[in-house]
Amino acid sequence: MLLRKTVLVLSLATAALLASTGTATAAPAASATVSAAAANPVIVVGGLSGVAVAYEPIAARLRADGYRTFVYQLPGLGLGDIPASARAFAGYVEQVRANTGATTVDVVAHSEGGLVSRYYLKRLGGTATVGRYVSLGTPQYGTYVANIVAFLGLGSCAGVVACQQMTIGSAFLADLNAGDDTPGSVRYTTIRTLQDELVRPTGNAAVNDGATNVLIQSYCPLRVVGHLGLVLDGTAYTIVRGALVDGPVRPNCLAV
């Protein structure tokens, strides 16, 4: 079954990362590397079934580049209501701001985490506290993978509320995508890949109204990056790094 298979794949990937990185915590704690103290702190927001440690590879890259970096694991691993997760995320942002003394933070969000973050920006006043929003493989306009779960015999996403909300045409997405996709003065960047097995069609990972929408294979045609790979891939990270300094889109196609 597709949903169970997806959770299993993410669980196996997480287990491998646990073996190599050790235990992580989602509670705010200052990064050991703060050479870029003048830059906004960066919050890496996980996706559906994504435990915090699965995002340590990209967090480690950010810390190595001098960013004060935090990893936010979605409540209940993101299985519940996305607006409720966004309200919890709003509280986390305030904790990070208090912990660092920063006025604004930057957000790098994977998969469902991009919807949680974007709801925070659009419906909960988050544009006042976020400078840059970068999404990785987020089904901004839904995914057919969620729609076909019923066909595979799991009913309405097996009762997983977030999955229901990520179906194309859901009431949640209709509300989120009504009006301006990119409110406020936040700089919006979306990153997607043709090999994303969970966001179909892959064009649904882009947003309108002035965002910088980056398809990796438009710059690096031979680069193969899957859904989880977006937080592990070196080329994807070079796009993230450029977005965080408001630079031009210049992916390094050979980055590891």
ChimeraX attribute file (.defattr): number of C-alpha atoms within 10 A of each C-alpha:
attribute: neighborCount
match mode: 1-to-1
recipient: residues
	/A:1	9
	/A:2	16
	/A:3	17
	/A:4	11
	/A:5	10
	/A:6	15
	/A:7	14
	/A:8	13
	/A:9	14
	/A:10	18
	/A:11	16
	/A:12	12
	/A:13	14
	/A:14	19
	/A:15	16
	/A:16	13
	/A:17	17
	/A:18	17
	/A:19	9
	/A:20	11
	/A:21	14
	/A:22	10
	/A:23	11
	/A:24	14
	/A:25	13
	/A:26	15
	/A:27	13
	/A:28	19
	/A:29	15
	/A:30	15
	/A:31	18
	/A:32	12
	/A:33	16
	/A:34	17
	/A:35	14
	/A:36	13
	/A:37	13
	/A:38	11
	/A:39	17
	/A:40	22
	/A:41	28
	/A:42	25
	/A:43	23
	/A:44	27
	/A:45	26
	/A:46	28
	/A:47	28
	/A:48	22
	/A:49	22
	/A:50	26
	/A:51	26
	/A:52	23
	/A:53	24
	/A:54	27
	/A:55	25
	/A:56	24
	/A:57	16
	/A:58	22
	/A:59	24
	/A:60	16
	/A:61	17
	/A:62	21
	/A:63	21
	/A:64	15
	/A:65	14
	/A:66	19
	/A:67	26
	/A:68	27
	/A:69	29
	/A:70	27
	/A:71	26
	/A:72	24
	/A:73	26
	/A:74	26
	/A:75	19
	/A:76	13
	/A:77	15
	/A:78	24
	/A:79	19
	/A:80	19
	/A:81	18
	/A:82	25
	/A:83	21
	/A:84	15
	/A:85	24
	/A:86	24
	/A:87	16
	/A:88	15
	/A:89	22
	/A:90	19
	/A:91	11
	/A:92	17
	/A:93	22
	/A:94	16
	/A:95	15
	/A:96	24
	/A:97	18
	/A:98	12
	/A:99	12
	/A:100	19
	/A:101	10
	/A:102	16
	/A:103	15
	/A:104	22
	/A:105	23
	/A:106	22
	/A:107	27
	/A:108	26
	/A:109	27
	/A:110	28
	/A:111	25
	/A:112	28
	/A:113	31
	/A:114	27
	/A:115	27
	/A:116	28
	/A:117	28
	/A:118	28
	/A:119	24
	/A:120	23
	/A:121	22
	/A:122	17
	/A:123	15
	/A:124	15
	/A:125	14
	/A:126	22
	/A:127	21
	/A:128	14
	/A:129	18
	/A:130	24
	/A:131	21
	/A:132	22
	/A:133	27
	/A:134	27
	/A:135	30
	/A:136	29
	/A:137	32
	/A:138	30
	/A:139	30
	/A:140	26
	/A:141	24
	/A:142	28
	/A:143	24
	/A:144	17
	/A:145	20
	/A:146	22
	/A:147	20
	/A:148	16
	/A:149	20
	/A:150	13
	/A:151	10
	/A:152	12
	/A:153	12
	/A:154	15
	/A:155	11
	/A:156	17
	/A:157	24
	/A:158	14
	/A:159	12
	/A:160	14
	/A:161	15
	/A:162	20
	/A:163	26
	/A:164	23
	/A:165	24
	/A:166	27
	/A:167	23
	/A:168	21
	/A:169	14
	/A:170	16
	/A:171	13
	/A:172	19
	/A:173	19
	/A:174	14
	/A:175	11
	/A:176	19
	/A:177	18
	/A:178	8
	/A:179	11
	/A:180	13
	/A:181	18
	/A:182	21
	/A:183	18
	/A:184	15
	/A:185	11
	/A:186	18
	/A:187	20
	/A:188	23
	/A:189	24
	/A:190	25
	/A:191	22
	/A:192	27
	/A:193	25
	/A:194	21
	/A:195	17
	/A:196	19
	/A:197	16
	/A:198	20
	/A:199	27
	/A:200	19
	/A:201	16
	/A:202	23
	/A:203	19
	/A:204	18
	/A:205	27
	/A:206	23
	/A:207	21
	/A:208	13
	/A:209	11
	/A:210	13
	/A:211	17
	/A:212	18
	/A:213	19
	/A:214	20
	/A:215	19
	/A:216	23
	/A:217	16
	/A:218	11
	/A:219	14
	/A:220	14
	/A:221	11
	/A:222	10
	/A:223	18
	/A:224	14
	/A:225	22
	/A:226	19
	/A:227	20
	/A:228	22
	/A:229	16
	/A:230	23
	/A:231	26
	/A:232	20
	/A:233	18
	/A:234	20
	/A:235	21
	/A:236	27
	/A:237	22
	/A:238	18
	/A:239	22
	/A:240	26
	/A:241	18
	/A:242	14
	/A:243	22
	/A:244	21
	/A:245	10
	/A:246	12
	/A:247	11
	/A:248	10
	/A:249	16
	/A:250	12
	/A:251	20
	/A:252	15
	/A:253	17
	/A:254	9
	/A:255	11
	/A:256	11
